[in-house]
Amino acid sequence: MKPHMLSGALGTGIVVGGYIYQVARLVRTHRAEGVSGMAYLLWAVASGLLLVHAIDMQSVVFTVLMISQIICCVLIAALATIYRRFGSRGGAAGSMRTSAPDRPEL
């Protein structure tokens, strides 16, 4: 494998790993604070445009990267929307923690 192909494959793995971490965090916590669904949708659109370029260049690594980015960005935006609309207000969905402190303020 040529060095530039290896660096592209490693870079793709790092990007996909970052997206998998974000998806796992959303699913685990059922909270979307700090996640901009619109930003991820914008990145998905940008990735779609770059996918057209990657296909035209016939770059397998770049094409795989763009396809994975589109899938992950749409998934993250959808999960963020779902958890914002249906998540609990007092903490993580299903959490036993209350929203008010246990001790009264002095």
QUIURGI-V130494 format. One record per pair of residues at least 24 apart in sequence whose C-alpha atoms are under 8 Angstrom apart, sorted by sequence separation. I is the first residue (numbers start at 1). J is the second residue. D is the distance in Angstrom with one decimal. If there is no record, write none. Layout:
BEGIN
I_J_D, I_J_D
END
This chain:
BEGIN
44_69_6.7, 45_70_7.5, 44_70_4.6, 43_70_7.7, 44_71_7.7, 44_73_5.5, 43_73_6.7, 44_74_6.4, 41_73_6.2, 40_73_5.0, 41_74_6.1, 40_74_6.8, 40_76_7.0, 41_77_6.3, 40_77_5.7, 37_76_7.1, 38_77_6.9, 37_77_4.1, 36_77_7.3, 37_78_7.2, 37_80_6.0, 36_80_7.6, 37_81_6.7, 35_80_6.6, 32_79_7.8, 32_80_5.0, 12_61_7.3, 16_65_7.8, 23_72_7.7, 31_80_7.4, 32_81_7.8, 12_62_8.0, 15_65_7.9, 19_69_7.9, 26_76_7.8, 32_83_6.1, 9_61_6.2, 12_64_7.9, 16_68_6.8, 20_72_7.6, 23_75_7.5, 27_79_7.7, 31_83_5.8, 32_84_6.2, 8_61_6.2, 12_65_5.5, 16_69_7.3, 19_72_6.1, 23_76_6.0, 26_79_6.9, 30_83_5.7, 31_84_7.1, 8_62_7.5, 19_73_7.8, 22_76_7.4, 26_80_7.3, 5_61_7.4, 23_79_7.9, 31_87_6.8, 30_87_6.6, 31_92_6.1, 30_92_5.9, 31_93_7.6, 29_92_5.8, 30_93_5.8, 29_93_7.3
END
